[in-house]
Amino acid sequence: MTPSLEPTALGRLLRPMSKSMSRELAHELVRLKVEEDTQQRYDYLATGRREGTLTPDEEAELQDLVQVNSVLSMLKAEARLLLAAA
């Protein structure tokens, strides 16, 4: 059995995909980086949240970015485990 991340609901949903992940896909996931404009937008939104100045649309956008980041982080962690086990 491949070591896995903590059994969160998201982790349980992603586990079937990570179990069938190819080494090539794992390498691509590990190398994946956010584009500079997306990072800048995230930083702007995060600052706005700390300052309490986000509009409802901006708050929703920030939540979307956080959710996508969570999924990608979990997939990257699974990819690293797969590559380390090989």
Number of C-alpha atoms within 10 A of each C-alpha: 4 10 9 16 14 10 10 9 9 12 17 13 11 15 18 10 12 22 14 8 15 14 14 10 12 21 15 13 18 17 9 11 9 9 8 9 9 11 13 12 14 17 13 14 21 16 13 16 15 9 9 9 12 18 12 9 9 16 16 12 16 21 14 12 16 13 12 11 13 13 14 15 14 19 22 20 18 26 24 16 17 20 15 8 9 6
